[in-house]
Amino acid sequence: MQFRIHTVPLAVVALFATVPALACSICRCGDPTFNALGKEGVPQSGLRIAVDGDYTHKTQGPADERDELTETRMTLLAAYAVSDRVALFARLPYSWRELRESEDGDIERSQASGLSDPELYGQVRLWSSPFEGDVGLRASLYLVAGVKTPWGENDVQIDGERGDEHVQPGTGSTDWFGGLAGSYQINPSSAVFASLQYRATGRNDSGYEYGNIWLANIAVEHKFTPRLDTALELNYRNAGRDVVDREGNLDGDTGGSMLFVTPRVLFNVGSNWVWRAGVQLPITQSGLNGEQHEDAVFSLGVTYLLNR
């Protein structure tokens, strides 16, 4: 069976994300299920696996007390179709982080790497339109729900002390998320996709709790050739401020809203392999709380279908 990805989202709110950042250390715009597996996300046959690499750079705080975070992250995703309506997913991320903390001209660097928080979730097709000739199921609606586990490393020691929260590879909290995703096939070459998700974050053992998150995306895709897909997405994120301790104190330089535009290219190289590349470019950061700045997020990925 030839693996084909032929639609990209017009997503209205993304499903989930496991992303590092000073503004929101567990949320990245976009829909990783769609990005890796296509508009339906449910394999019609076989086991699908995907590997993605992301690089991002973000800052927080005023110029004289600025924190600067750089992260490279690799994520393995596995998806298995229980039926043509139900699929199960697992994401396993690994993170390399460097945090530069500056105060009055002095710079302190800290680095950490390790397992980030794995995610387990399921997707069920709630409804689809009748099968239509060359476009197949023109419209579909899915329910998605799952959990981000606290199994990542959240107690990395640096010089004998627990490292800063933002250098930890994992968040140390259990987060529950859920939402809806839908797709519409305009014609055999073009489609749109939409998804909406809310993530309720938990508190870790150190008392830190990242803000609850809404994610949204809008994108349109066009298949130029049997091998080449291109897509253009709009990605939106809104996150609450982080709670830094058990007394409920908030970090004023966290949370807020951002909008990105993301061009993406997918190339089917044959033998069930699809290569993917994209860049997420900030459009506006005026909605971020306090002193924050986020740079572009670069990503490369590959997807493979294992036949049954």
HUPEDA-V233338 format. One record per backbone hydrogen bond with DSSP energy under -1.0 kcal/mol. NH is the residue of the N-H (numbers start at 0). CO is the residue of the C=O. If there is no record, write none. Layout:
NH|CO  NH|CO
This chain:
9|192  12|194  26|23  34|30  35|31  36|32  37|33  46|305  47|78  48|303  49|76  50|301  51|74  52|299  53|72  54|297  55|70  57|68  58|292  59|66  60|290  64|61  66|59  67|99  68|57  69|97  70|55  71|95  72|53  73|93  74|51  75|91  76|49  77|89  78|47  79|87  81|85  82|85  86|122  87|79  88|120  89|77  90|118  91|75  93|73  94|113  95|71  96|111  97|69  98|109  99|67  100|107  101|65  102|105  103|63  105|102  107|100  109|98  111|96  113|94  115|92  118|90  119|146  120|88  121|144  122|86  123|142  124|84  125|140  126|140  128|138  131|135  134|131  135|131  139|182  140|126  141|180  142|123  143|178  144|121  145|176  146|119  147|174  148|117  152|114  157|160  160|157  162|155  166|163  169|152  174|147  175|199  176|145  177|197  178|143  179|195  180|141  181|193  182|139  183|191  184|137  185|189  186|189  190|220  191|183  193|181  195|179  197|177  198|212  199|175  203|207  206|203  208|242  212|198  213|237  214|196  215|235  217|233  219|231  220|190  221|229  222|188  223|227  224|227  228|265  229|221  230|263  231|219  232|261  233|217  234|259  235|215  236|257  237|213  238|255  239|211  242|208  243|248  247|244  250|241  253|250  254|22  255|238  256|286  257|236  258|283  259|234  260|280  261|232  263|230  264|276  265|228  266|274  267|226  268|272  272|269  273|302  274|266  275|300  276|264  277|298  278|262  279|296  280|260  282|258  283|258  287|284  288|254  292|58  294|56  296|279  297|54  298|277  299|52  300|275  301|50  302|273  303|48  304|271  305|46
